[in-house]
């Protein structure tokens, strides 16, 4: 995977996070119906929006992984393919260089644990 400039990496990460939100909630975050999304999906959206505004999007993703009981977006063990850990952090993406080794290690542990359910 070709490495991109940091600004481009953050924009690609943002787009992928919003796409994951849409996938798990079935709601466009720009519509007023976003308030009807499941609570865990709303929390995810609020966290990534705050992280983006503060220029700390990667830290927001890390925090979501650390604070979530099951996946950071979708609290549904029947949907391991919709985990933040597997769709964003561990996937081969142009922004993969943004993750610390500690974040990657955590994502691997969580993906293994949740993938076995």
C-alpha positions as CSV (number, residue, x, y, z in Angstrom):
1,X,0.0,0.0,0.0
2,X,1.4,3.4,-1.0
3,X,2.0,5.8,1.9
4,X,0.3,9.2,1.5
5,X,0.9,12.6,3.0
6,X,-0.4,13.0,6.6
7,X,-3.2,15.4,5.6
8,X,-4.4,13.0,3.0
9,X,-4.1,10.1,5.4
10,X,-6.3,11.8,7.9
11,X,-8.9,12.7,5.3
12,X,-9.0,9.1,4.1
13,X,-9.3,7.8,7.6
14,X,-12.2,10.2,8.2
15,X,-14.0,9.0,5.1
16,X,-13.5,5.4,6.1
17,X,-14.8,6.0,9.6
18,X,-17.9,7.7,8.3
19,X,-18.4,4.9,5.8
20,X,-18.2,2.4,8.7
21,X,-20.7,4.4,10.7
22,X,-23.1,4.3,7.7
23,X,-22.6,0.6,7.3
24,X,-23.4,-0.3,10.9
25,X,-26.1,2.3,11.6
26,X,-27.8,2.4,8.2
27,X,-28.0,6.2,8.6
28,X,-26.2,9.1,6.8
29,X,-24.5,11.1,9.5
30,X,-25.4,14.3,7.7
31,X,-29.1,13.7,8.0
32,X,-31.3,14.5,11.0
33,X,-32.1,10.7,11.2
34,X,-28.6,10.2,12.7
35,X,-30.3,10.7,16.0
36,X,-32.3,7.5,15.4
37,X,-29.1,5.4,15.1
38,X,-28.3,2.9,17.8
39,X,-26.8,4.6,20.9
40,X,-23.4,2.9,20.4
41,X,-23.2,4.1,16.8
42,X,-24.2,7.6,17.9
43,X,-21.4,7.6,20.5
44,X,-18.9,6.4,17.8
45,X,-20.0,9.3,15.5
46,X,-19.7,11.9,18.3
47,X,-16.3,10.6,19.3
48,X,-14.8,10.7,15.8
49,X,-16.4,14.1,15.1
50,X,-14.8,15.5,18.3
51,X,-11.5,13.9,17.4
52,X,-11.5,15.4,14.0
53,X,-12.3,18.9,15.3
54,X,-9.5,18.6,17.9
55,X,-7.0,17.3,15.3
56,X,-6.9,14.0,17.3
57,X,-8.7,11.5,15.1
58,X,-6.2,8.7,15.6
59,X,-6.4,9.2,19.4
60,X,-10.2,9.1,19.2
61,X,-10.1,5.7,17.4
62,X,-7.6,4.4,20.0
63,X,-9.9,5.6,22.8
64,X,-12.9,4.0,21.2
65,X,-11.1,0.6,21.0
66,X,-10.0,0.8,24.6
67,X,-13.4,1.9,26.0
68,X,-15.7,-0.4,24.1
69,X,-16.8,-3.8,25.4
70,X,-17.3,-5.3,21.9
71,X,-15.9,-3.4,18.9
72,X,-16.0,0.3,18.8
73,X,-18.9,0.9,16.5
74,X,-21.3,-2.0,16.6
75,X,-22.1,-3.8,19.9
76,X,-23.1,-7.0,18.1
77,X,-21.0,-10.1,18.4
78,X,-22.7,-11.6,15.3
79,X,-21.0,-8.9,13.1
80,X,-17.3,-9.3,13.5
81,X,-16.8,-8.0,10.0
82,X,-18.0,-4.6,11.2
83,X,-15.4,-4.1,13.9
84,X,-13.4,-0.9,13.9
85,X,-10.4,-3.0,14.6
86,X,-10.6,-5.1,11.4
87,X,-12.2,-2.6,9.0
88,X,-10.0,0.4,9.8
89,X,-7.0,-0.3,12.1
90,X,-5.8,-3.6,10.9
91,X,-6.8,-3.2,7.2
92,X,-4.1,-2.4,4.7
93,X,-4.8,1.3,4.1
94,X,-2.8,4.3,2.9
95,X,-3.1,5.7,6.5
96,X,-1.9,2.5,8.2
97,X,1.3,4.4,9.2
98,X,-0.7,6.5,11.6
99,X,-1.2,3.7,14.1
100,X,1.2,3.2,17.0
101,X,2.4,-0.3,17.7
102,X,0.4,-0.3,20.9
103,X,-2.8,0.5,18.9
104,X,-2.0,-2.3,16.4
105,X,-1.3,-4.8,19.2
106,X,-4.6,-3.9,20.9
107,X,-6.5,-4.2,17.6
108,X,-5.0,-7.6,17.0
109,X,-6.0,-8.8,20.5
110,X,-9.5,-7.5,20.2
111,X,-10.0,-8.9,16.7
112,X,-8.9,-12.3,17.8
113,X,-11.1,-12.3,20.9
114,X,-14.2,-11.0,19.1
115,X,-13.7,-13.1,16.0
116,X,-14.0,-16.3,18.0
117,X,-17.5,-15.6,19.3
